[in-house]
C-alpha cells in the first residue's frame, strides 16, 4: 500500500507534463498532519493569471483522485 506522499507524488507525475508543456511545473513542499498539501508553482505557473484555476481544477483535482484523504492543496512561495 502506498503512503500518502507516494500517492501525491504519483498524482504530480501525472499532471506535470501538462504544466511543463506551458513552461511551468509544480513541486511538493509539505503535507501537513491535517492532510493539507503544500505545493510550489514554478516557471510560467508562478506568474500565470490562471494559476489559481490550475491549482484547484488541475493539481488539486488530480491529487484528490489519487489521494481522496487530502483536504485541500495550497500554493506556497
C-alpha positions, -999 to 999 in steps of 0.1 A, spaced: 0 0 0 13 34 -9 19 62 16 1 95 12 33 111 0 37 84 -26 2 89 -39 7 126 -41 40 121 -60 22 99 -85 -6 125 -90 20 152 -96 38 130 -120 6 126 -140 -1 163 -142 35 176 -145 37 170 -184 7 193 -189 22 220 -168 56 216 -184 41 219 -219 32 255 -209 66 262 -194 55 256 -158 60 230 -132 50 221 -96 69 207 -66 56 191 -34 67 212 -4 49 196 25 20 175 37 6 187 70 -8 164 97 -43 178 87 -37 164 51 -33 198 35 -8 196 7 15 225 1 30 229 -34 52 254 -51 43 265 -86 73 270 -108 81 286 -141 52 301 -160 28 287 -134 42 311 -109 32 342 -129 2 330 -148 -31 348 -140 -49 315 -142 -27 298 -116 -55 295 -91 -76 276 -116 -46 254 -124 -42 248 -87 -78 239 -80 -91 223 -112 -59 207 -123 -35 200 -94 -59 196 -65 -84 175 -86 -56 152 -97 -42 148 -62 -76 141 -48 -82 114 -75 -51 96 -63 -55 105 -26 -91 113 -16 -80 118 20 -63 151 10 -84 180 24 -70 207 1 -40 219 -18 -23 253 -12 4 271 -31 33 284 -10 61 307 -20 
